[in-house]
C-alpha cells in the first residue's frame, strides 16, 4: 500500500516544469481512495475515449482506479500538446471543476480505464467533510491552475500586436479573472499570420480571439469573450437564492465565504472581475497576517476559490441593471443585462466604487490607449524602460508608483495637493521618498493629452497651481488614481437611502421605521444590506471591507430567520 511519505511518482517523466510537482500531482493512498468512494460513482472508459474535453463543461473530479489517462492541451488552432500522464491513485481536476466550468485540457483513456467520478457538488462536499484530504486536493487544484496560467495552457488564443488597446484590455480581463490564455504576435508567429490571412482583420478588429472550439471573434467585448469560453453561468432559472451579493471585491467575497460556509445559498455578481479595486493593487503590506505583503490579485483569488469551495455561485461578468424591492413573491428581483433576472430573499450591496475621471479634455479618447485606472503586470510590460506619469495621492496611487518604478525608467507622480501625509500611509511615503526613479510634483495637475493618428497617447501637459507656466513630456502611459464615486446607480427607484455623495446609508442613520431593531449594516429597505466602500461611513480599507463582509452574515441569518416565521 502506498503512503503519503513514500508515494509513487506521477507517470510523467518531465515533472520538473511544474510548480511543486509533488503537491501538484499527489498520489492517493488506498485508504484515501476508500474514503472518497462515499462521494463518487464508478465510471469506465474504453481505450481512446474522452473523460473530458477542452471547452466542454467538466463533469467533476476523476480518481483513476485502473489504467492511465493522457492529459493534453488542444487550442483553437488545432495544436495538441502533451501535458502529463496520470495513473492509478491520481485524480484529474483543476479549479474549474469546483463549479462545473468548461475543461481547459483534454483527458483521454489509454487502454481500459476505471475511475471514480465526483461531480462538482460532491467534490465540494468532500473538501469540507474530509479536512486533511480536502486540504491536499485543494492545494493541488490551485497549483494546477497556477501551472496552466504560467505555461499559457488552455483558454483562448489572442492574436494581435501586444501593444494594441484591444489586446491589453482582454489580457487584463483574463488575467484579473485567473483565466489561462496566450498571445500570438502576427509579426513573429506563423500560425497567427495564417489566421490573419484568412480573416483579413482591420485595425479595429484587433485582437482576433480563437476559442477552444475554433470560433474566431473580432475584438470582442469582455462579455462576448466570457460567453465564448464558458465563464458565465446562468442565473439559475426559477431558483431563489438566500442571498444575492452584488460586487465581488473583498467585502462581497467575504460575505460569500462566510454565508456559504454557514449553509446559505449565495449568488455573487460582478461586471468585470473578482477582487474589485483591491484586486488590482500590486502589493498590500498593511493587511493583517502578511508581514511581507501580498498582491491584491493573490489575496482576492484565494477568497474567490474559497467561496467556490463552499458552493457560492459566482457570475462574472454580469451587469446588474436594477433592483426590484417589491418582493411580490417574497423575493427581491435583481435585473441583469439582457432579459435575465435573479431572485433572492436578501441582497447585500457590495458594488464598491468606480474610478473617478478628472476633467481633462479628450480623456475618454485615450482610455485603454495609454490612459489606465489600474497598474497590473499587463500595463507594466508596456512601460518597460519608459517614463510614465501617475496622478494621485492615496494608498492605491502609492502602491502603483512603487510597483511601476520597478519597470519604468522614471515615474512622474503628479499630486494636486501640497503633500502626501493626509491621504497615504507612512510606510508608502517613506518607500516613495527612497525610490530614486520616482519624481514628485506637488500642487500640480494635468492640463492636456496629445496623441497620434491611431488615438494612442503620446504626450501629456501639466501646470503648477502656483505658477502659470505649462510643462510637457513625451509620455505614452498615464495612470489615474484620483478617487472614486460609489457604484449605486443600479439602486435608483428601489427605496434604498443614499447620502449626498451617493453612498448607501445603513444602521440607525437609515431612518428605518419598521418597529424593530435595525442591524448596523442594514439599509432603509429591510433585507437589503450594504458592506465595504459603497457604504457611507466605511473606512475604505481592505481589512475593513472584509470585516464588514463577515459581520453582515449574522444580520442575514437574523433577517432570513424572521422572514421564515409564520405571521401571527
N, C-alpha and C positions, 0 to 999 in steps of 0.2 A: 504494500500500500504506500502510495506517495504521501509525503507530509510537507508542511509549509517550509521546513528547514532544508529539505532535500527534494525539491520539485524537479521533474523533467523539464528540460528546456523546450520552448516553443519550437515547432518543427520547421523553422525557417533559419537558414544559416546566416543571414545578413541582419542580425539584430542590432548591430552597433549604430545603425542610422536612426533608431528610435530613442526618444527621451525615456530614461529609466525603464529599460526593456523588461526587467524582472517584475516591475509593478504594472507595466502597461499590458503585458500578456502573461498573467499568472496562470498556473495550472491548479485546478481544484483537487482536493483530496476526495477519496471515495466517500468519506463521512460527510463532507460538504455537499457533494452531489446528492447524497441520500436526503439531506435536509431540504434541498431545493425541489425534490420531486413533488412535495406538497403544493408547490406554487406553479408547477408546469404541467405540460401534457406531452406525451411522446409523439414524435414526428419522424417519418422515414423518408429518405430521398435516394433515388437511383443515380447511377453514375451520370454526370453531366447536367443534372437537374439543378436549377437555381433555388437556393434557400431564400434569397432576397436579391433585388436588382436595383441598380442605380436609378434614382428618380422616382421610384415607386414606394408607396408607404411601407415602412418597415413593420413586419408582424410582431416584433419584440426581440427578446434576447434568446439566442440558442445556446444550449450547452451540448457540446459534442460528446456523445457516449461511445460511438464506434465510427471508425473511418476518419477521413480528412476532408477539409473544406478549403478551397483556394480562394483567397481574398484578392481581388484585382480592382484597379481603378479603370473606369471607362468614361471618357469625356465625350462631349457632343461632336468632336471632330473625328471620332472613330478610333482613337488610340486606346489600347488596352495595355495596362502596365501592372505586373505582379506587385502585390503589397506584402503579403505574408501567407503562410500555410498554417492552418490550425487543426490540431488533432484531439484525441480523447482527453477529457478533463479541462479543455479550454472553452471559453464562452465567446460568442460572437455578438457584439453590440457596441454602440458608442452613444453619446449623449442624446442623439435624436430619437433613440428607441424609448426614452422615458415618456415621450408624448406621441409616439407613432408617426414621427416625421419621415419624409422620404429618405431612403438609404442613400448614402454618399459613395458606396462602393458595391461591387458585386460579390456574392458568395455562392460558389458553385461546388457541388459534390464531386469528389474524386473517388470513384468507386462507390459502393453502397455505404450510406451514412445513416446513422441513428442519432437522434438528438432529443433534447428536452426543450420545448418552446415555452417561454414565459412571456405572455402578452404584456403590453405596457402597464396595465393596471396591476397585474400580478408581480411584475418586476418591481414596481414601486412598493407593493406590499412586502416583498422580500427585503428590500433595502431598509424598511422601517422595522420589521419584525426581527430580523437577524442582524444585530448591531455590528458584530465583528466581521462577519462575512459581507454584510452590506457595505461596510467601510472599504474593504478590499475591492469590491466590484465597482463602487462609485469612483474610487481613485483611478481605476483602470479606464472607466468610461471617460473621465475628464482628460487623462493623459492621451487617450486615443484621439480625442478631438484636438488636443494641442498638436499632436503629430500631423494630423490632417491639415491644420492651419499652417504649420511651419513648412510642410512639404508641398502645399498647394494641391493636395489630393482631394478630389471630389469637388462638387459645386460647379458653378458656371465658368465659362471661359470668356474673359473680357478682351476684346480686340480693339486697339486704338493707341494713339500716342499717349505715353504715360503722363504728359503734362496737360492733356486736354481736360476741359472743365467736366465733361461727362464722365470720363474715367475716374477723376478724383472724387466726384460725387458718389458714384456707385461703389468704388473701392471703400470709401469712408462708411457708407451704409452697411456693406457686407462685413467690414472689419468690426464696426461697433456692435453688430449682432452676432459675432462669433461664427460667421459663415465662411467655410473654405471656398477659395476661388483662385484663379491665376490669370495673369495678364500676359497677352502676347502683343509685342510691338510690331506693326506691319513692316517697319523698316528693317527688321532683323530676323523675322521668323517666316519660314517658307509657308507653313500651314496658314498663318494669318493672311499672307499675301493671296493665297488661293481663295479664301473666303471672301476677301475684299474684291477680287476679280469677279467672283460670282454675283455679289450683291451690289457692287458699284456704289458704295456709300458716298453721300455728300458730306461736307464738313459738319453739318448739323446732325448727321446720323451717328457721329462718334459718341460712345463706343458701340460696336456691334457686340451683342451678348449671345453666346451659344449655350443653350441649356443642355442638360444631360441627354435629353431625348433627341437633340439635333435641331430643335427650333431656334431660329435666329431672330433676335429682337434688335430694333434700331433705337439706340439711345433711350431705353425705356425709363419710365418713372420708377421710383422705389417700389410702389405698389405693384406695378406691372411685373417688375423683376421678381418680387416676393411671390406673386401668384405663379409665375413660371417655374420657380424652383421649389414650390410647396411649403413655403414658410408660413403662409397664412392659413389658420384653421378657421372654420365657420363658427358662428355664434351659438351653435348648439340647438338649432331648431326651436322646439317649444320648451326647451329646458329652462327652468327658473333657478338661477344661482342664489346662494345665500348672500354673496357679496360680489359686487362689481367694483373693481378698483380702476379708476381712470388715471393713468400715469404709471410708468414703470421705472421711475427714479428710485433713489434709496428709500424714500417714505413708502411708495407703493410696493416695492419689493419686500420691505419689512412687514407690511400689512399682509401681503400674500403668504410669506413664510409662516408667520405666527398663526394666521387664521386657518390656513390649510393644514398645518400640523395639529391643530386642535379640532379637526373634523369638519370645518365649514367648507362648502363648495365655493370656489373662488375663480373669478374670471378677471384677468388683468389686460387692459387695453392701452396701447400706446401708438402714436402716429409715426414714430421714427425708429427708436432703438431702446433697449433696456439701458438703465443707468442714468438717463437724463443728463443734465449738465455735469454732474459729478462723474459720469462715465467717461467724459472727455478730458478729465483732469490728468495731466501727465504724472503727477505724484502728489499724494496726500500724506503729509507727515505728522499731522496733529490728531489723527484718529486713534482712539484707544486700542492698544494691543499690537500696534505695528510701529515699533521704535525706529525701524529703518525706512519706514514709508511704504506705501503701496499705490499703484496706479489706480485711478478711478475705474478703469476697464476691468482690472483684475478683481477689485473689491466687489463691484456690482455683478460681474459674471458669476462669482461664487454664489451670490444671493439668487441670481437668476436660475442657476442649476438647482439650488436648494429648494426654491419654490416649486420647480417641476417635480423634484423628488417627492414632495408631499402632495402632488396631484393638482396644483393650480394650473388652470388653462390660461396660457399667455398668448395673446393675439397681437402680433406686430407684423407689418404696420397697418393699423386700423385707425381711421379718423373718427372721433366722436363728434357728432354734429349738434346734438341737443339732449336734454334730459327732461323726460315727462314725469312729473311728480304726482299725477292724478291718482295713480295706483288703482285703476279701475278694477283690476283683477287681483289686487293685493300685492302687486309688484311694481317697481319702478321700470320704466322703459328707456333704455339708452339707445338713441338713434345713431346708426353708423353710416359711413359713406355708402353710396348706393341706396338700396332699399332695405338693407339689413337692419336688424334691431336685436338687442339683447335685453333680457328681463332678469331682475334680481330683487331680492327682498330688502337689501340695503345697498347703499352706494358710498364709497369712500373717494372723495375728491383729492387726488394726489397729482394733479396735472402740472404742478410746478409753475415755472415762469418761462417766458420766451425772450430771446436775446433782443435787447433794445438796439434800434438802429439810429445812429446820430444823424443830424440834419446836414448831410454832405451831398451836394448836387451830383446826380448820376450814380449814387451809391449802388442802387439796385442793378445797374448795368454791369457792375464788376463783381457782384456776389457769385461765388463759385468760380470766378475767373481771376482770382488774385485777392479778393476780399473774403476773409474767413472769420467765423464766430467761435471757433474752437481750434485747438492745436494738437492734432494727433500725429502718430508716425507717418500717416499718409501725406499730410501737409508738410511735415518736417523734411521729407525727402525732396520736396520742391524747393526748399530753402538752402540746400547744402551749398556752403561756400558763398552765399549771397548776403547782402544787407537787407534786413526786414524791419518793418515798423509794427509796433504794438500800442494800442490805445487802451488805457485803463489803469486803475489804481487799487483794485481789490485783490483778494487772495487768488481768484481764478487768473487774473492778469499776471500776478507774480509767479504763480506756478508755470504758466505758459512761457513767460520770459526766460525763466531759468531753463526750462526744457528746450526751448528753441536756441538758446545760447550754445547748446552742445552740438548744433547742426549748422547754424548760420554763422557767417563771418562776423556779423555785428547785428545786435538787436537795439533798435532805436525805440525807447519806451517813452511815449508821449502822454503826459499827465496834465489834465486840466487844472488841478489844484496846485497848492504850493508844497505838498509833501505827501508821504505815504502812511504816516503813523496813524491817521484817523480811520483808515479802511483796510489795512493789511497787517497780518500777523508779524510780530517782531522777527521771528526766525527767517521769514521770507525776505524782509527788508535787509537783514544782515547778509543773506546769501546774495541778493541782487547787488548790494554795495561791494561785495567781494568778487563779483564776476567781472573780469576786465572787458569783455566784449558787449556789456550792456551799458548803454548811454541813456541817462535820464534827462528828459526835457520837461521841466515843471512850468506851470502857468501857460500851457501851450495847447493848441487844438488844430486838428487837420482842417484845411480850408478847401482843398480841391483834389480830385483824382484825374489822372490822364491815362489814356490807353492807346492801343493800336487799332488797326482796321478790323481785327478779329475780336475787339472788345476785351482784350486781355490787359490787365493793369500793368502800366509801365513806369509811372511816376506819381509821386504824391507831393502836395504842397502843405505847409503848415505855417502858423503865425503865433508869435508870443502874444499873450493877452496884455503884456506890459509894454509892448512896442508895436509899431506899425509895419516893420519890415517883414517880408514873407520869405521863407526859405523853401527849398525843394531838394529832392534827391531821386535818382533813378532806383525805384523800389518796386519790385514785382509782386510782393506779398505783404498785405496789411491785415493784422489781426485785431479784432474789435472786441473788447471786454468792458463795455460801458454800462453795465447794469442790465436789468431785465424787468419786464412787465408781467403781471400774473396772467396765466393762460386760463381765463374764466369766461370767454365769450360763449362757450357752449352751454353755460348755465343761464343765459338770458331767458327770462319768462318762466322759470321753474319755481320761483319764490325764495331761492337762497339769497340771503342778505350779504351784500358786498360793502366794503368800506369805500372811501372816496377814491382810493387808488386802484380799486378793483379786486383787492384781496378778500378772501372768504372770512366772514366773521363767525366765530364759534363761541361756545360756552355761554356764560351769563350775558356777554355782550350781544348775543344774537337775538335777544329780546323774545325768546321763545315763551309763549304763554299757553302751555298745554296742561297746566295743573299738575306737573310732575317735575322732579329734579332734572336739570339739564346737564348732560355729560360735557366735560370740558372741551371735547373735540367735536361736538355735535353742532350742526348749523341750525338755522331758523326753520328748516324742514326736518321733522322727525324721521330718522332713518338715513339721513344724509350727513356724512361726517367729512371733515377736512383735515389733512395732515401735510406736513412739510412746508416748502417755500410758498405754496399757494395760500397758506393760512395766515390771516392777519395776526401779527404778534409773534410769529415763529422766529427763531434765532438765525435762520438762514445758514445753517451748518449741517454737514453730512451727519454728524453724530446726533444732532437734534432731530433731524428728519427720521432717522432710523428709530430713535426713541419714541417718537410720536406714532410711527407705524406699528410698533409693538404695543403701545399704550391703548390705541384705539380698539384693539381686538376685544378687550374686556367690555368696552361700551357696546360693541357689536353683539356680543353674547347677551348682554342685558336687553338690548332693543329687540333682538330676534326672539328671545325668550318671552318678553312681554307680548310681542305681536302674536305669538303662538297660543297664548292663553285665551280660552273662550270668554266672550263678553258676558258680564253678569247682568 
